């Protein structure tokens, strides 16, 4: 009987370290947008009205179905009192 792999073991077998890092960064970015929106007590529609980014696009971003541009992220984050930063790991 073959040993079952953990998710981390399977992930390392299937994806490159760069792909893993990119995926984790994407999850962190999406989580930050959702958290910032909720901290302000805004619905997706209210954020859309505030930023000009359409609500369906915000929903797709929050669901991980699209990768937003830096410009779109700035449009969403700046009104929420957040900014994009590049940091060392």
Backbone as numpy.savetxt, mean C-alpha at the origin, in Angstrom:
# Nx Ny Nz CAx CAy CAz Cx Cy Cz
6.85 -39.18 3.21 6.02 -38.00 3.21 6.90 -36.76 3.21
6.58 -35.83 2.34 7.36 -34.62 2.19 6.99 -33.61 3.27
8.01 -32.91 3.79 7.74 -31.87 4.78 7.02 -30.71 4.14
6.08 -30.14 4.87 5.38 -28.96 4.39 6.27 -27.74 4.61
6.26 -26.85 3.64 7.04 -25.63 3.74 6.25 -24.56 4.48
6.97 -23.75 5.23 6.33 -22.58 5.81 6.16 -21.56 4.69
5.33 -20.52 4.95 5.15 -19.48 3.93 6.49 -18.83 3.59
7.30 -18.52 4.59 8.58 -17.86 4.33 9.51 -18.74 3.49
9.50 -20.04 3.74 10.33 -20.95 2.95 9.83 -21.01 1.51
8.54 -21.13 1.34 7.96 -21.16 0.00 8.22 -19.85 -0.73
8.04 -18.75 -0.02 8.27 -17.43 -0.61 9.71 -17.32 -1.14
10.67 -17.78 -0.34 12.09 -17.71 -0.76 12.38 -18.64 -1.94
11.62 -19.74 -2.06 11.81 -20.65 -3.19 11.24 -20.08 -4.49
10.13 -19.35 -4.38 9.40 -18.89 -5.56 9.83 -17.51 -6.03
10.13 -16.62 -5.09 10.40 -15.23 -5.43 11.85 -14.85 -5.16
12.32 -13.86 -5.88 13.66 -13.34 -5.64 13.61 -12.42 -4.42
14.76 -12.18 -3.79 14.77 -11.24 -2.66 14.22 -9.86 -3.05
14.48 -9.43 -4.27 13.98 -8.13 -4.73 12.46 -8.13 -4.83
11.88 -9.22 -5.33 10.43 -9.33 -5.44 9.78 -9.35 -4.05
10.41 -10.04 -3.13 9.89 -10.10 -1.76 9.93 -8.71 -1.13
11.04 -8.00 -1.29 11.17 -6.66 -0.73 10.15 -5.71 -1.34
9.95 -5.79 -2.64 8.98 -4.93 -3.32 7.57 -5.21 -2.83
7.24 -6.47 -2.66 5.91 -6.84 -2.18 5.68 -6.33 -0.76
6.67 -6.47 0.09 6.52 -5.99 1.47 6.41 -4.47 1.53
7.17 -3.78 0.68 7.09 -2.32 0.64 5.69 -1.89 0.18
5.17 -2.57 -0.81 3.83 -2.25 -1.32 2.78 -2.42 -0.24
2.87 -3.49 0.53 1.93 -3.73 1.62 2.05 -2.62 2.66
3.27 -2.20 2.98 3.47 -1.13 3.96 2.85 0.18 3.46
3.03 0.49 2.19 2.49 1.72 1.63 0.96 1.70 1.67
0.38 0.60 1.22 -1.09 0.49 1.22 -1.62 0.61 2.65
-0.97 -0.06 3.58 -1.40 -0.02 4.99 -1.31 1.40 5.53
-0.27 2.13 5.15 -0.11 3.51 5.63 -1.22 4.41 5.11
-1.61 4.22 3.85 -2.69 5.03 3.29 -4.00 4.74 4.03
-4.30 3.47 4.21 -5.54 3.08 4.90 -5.54 3.62 6.33
-4.44 3.43 7.04 -4.34 3.89 8.42 -4.50 5.41 8.53
-3.83 6.15 7.63 -3.92 7.61 7.66 -5.36 8.07 7.37
-6.01 7.43 6.42 -7.40 7.78 6.10 -8.31 7.54 7.30
-8.13 6.39 7.93 -8.98 6.04 9.08 -8.68 6.93 10.28
-7.40 7.30 10.48 -7.03 8.21 11.57 -7.76 9.54 11.45
-7.97 9.99 10.22 -8.69 11.24 9.98 -10.21 11.05 9.99
-10.64 9.80 10.11 -12.07 9.50 10.16 -12.76 9.70 8.83
-12.03 9.49 7.74 -12.58 9.72 6.40 -12.97 8.41 5.73
-14.06 8.45 5.00 -14.42 7.34 4.13 -13.59 7.46 2.85
-13.61 6.44 2.05 -12.93 6.52 0.75 -13.53 7.65 -0.08
-14.84 7.81 -0.05 -15.49 8.86 -0.83 -15.09 10.25 -0.34
-15.01 10.41 0.96 -14.58 11.70 1.51 -13.15 12.02 1.11
-12.28 11.01 1.12 -10.90 11.21 0.67 -10.87 11.55 -0.81
-11.72 10.90 -1.57 -11.81 11.20 -3.01 -12.23 12.65 -3.23
-13.24 13.09 -2.49 -13.72 14.47 -2.62 -12.62 15.47 -2.25
-11.83 15.12 -1.25 -10.77 15.99 -0.76 -9.58 16.07 -1.72
-9.29 14.96 -2.40 -8.05 14.86 -3.18 -8.24 14.91 -4.69
-9.46 14.63 -5.16 -9.67 14.54 -6.60 -9.33 13.18 -7.19
-8.87 12.26 -6.35 -8.63 10.88 -6.78 -9.97 10.16 -6.65
-10.43 9.55 -7.71 -11.76 8.92 -7.69 -11.83 7.78 -6.67
-13.00 7.66 -6.04 -13.19 6.64 -5.01 -12.89 5.23 -5.50
-13.31 4.84 -6.72 -12.95 3.48 -7.15 -11.44 3.26 -7.24
-10.69 4.30 -7.59 -9.23 4.18 -7.64 -8.66 4.00 -6.24
-9.24 4.71 -5.26 -8.81 4.54 -3.88 -9.10 3.12 -3.41
-10.28 2.61 -3.75 -10.65 1.24 -3.37 -9.69 0.23 -3.99
-9.37 0.41 -5.27 -8.44 -0.51 -5.94 -7.05 -0.44 -5.30
-6.61 0.75 -4.96 -5.32 0.91 -4.29 -5.33 0.19 -2.95
-6.38 0.45 -2.16 -6.46 -0.15 -0.82 -6.60 -1.67 -0.88
-7.17 -2.19 -1.95 -7.29 -3.64 -2.11 -6.04 -4.27 -2.71
-5.09 -3.43 -3.10 -3.85 -3.95 -3.68 -3.97 -4.30 -5.14
-5.03 -3.83 -5.80 -5.25 -4.18 -7.20 -4.52 -3.28 -8.18
-4.04 -2.13 -7.71 -3.26 -1.25 -8.57 -2.04 -0.76 -7.80
-1.02 -0.39 -8.53 0.15 0.23 -7.94 0.10 1.72 -8.29
-0.14 2.56 -7.30 -0.29 3.98 -7.59 1.04 4.64 -7.93
0.96 5.72 -8.67 2.16 6.50 -8.96 2.53 7.31 -7.72
3.73 7.82 -7.70 4.17 8.68 -6.61 3.27 9.91 -6.54
2.91 10.46 -7.68 2.02 11.62 -7.70 0.68 11.32 -7.04
0.10 10.17 -7.33 -1.17 9.79 -6.72 -1.01 9.59 -5.22
0.06 8.94 -4.82 0.30 8.76 -3.38 0.41 10.11 -2.68
1.13 11.05 -3.28 1.24 12.38 -2.70 -0.12 13.06 -2.61
-0.92 12.94 -3.65 -2.27 13.54 -3.64 -3.11 12.99 -2.50
-2.92 11.71 -2.19 -3.68 11.08 -1.11 -3.10 11.39 0.27
-1.79 11.35 0.39 -1.16 11.45 1.70 -1.02 12.87 2.23
-0.68 13.82 1.38 -0.43 15.18 1.87 -1.65 15.76 2.60
-2.87 15.64 2.05 -4.03 16.15 2.80 -4.29 15.39 4.11
-3.72 14.21 4.23 -3.88 13.42 5.45 -2.77 13.73 6.46
-1.90 14.68 6.09 -0.81 15.06 7.00 0.35 14.10 6.97
0.49 13.36 5.88 1.57 12.37 5.75 2.41 12.72 4.52
3.60 12.12 4.45 4.43 12.29 3.27 5.19 11.01 3.00
5.66 10.88 1.78 6.45 9.73 1.39 7.90 10.00 1.84
8.53 8.99 2.40 9.91 9.11 2.80 10.67 7.86 2.40
11.91 8.04 2.04 12.78 6.90 1.73 13.71 6.72 2.92
13.70 5.52 3.47 14.50 5.25 4.67 15.34 4.00 4.48
16.41 3.91 5.21 17.23 2.71 5.19 16.48 1.58 5.89
16.73 0.36 5.45 16.10 -0.80 6.09 16.83 -1.17 7.34
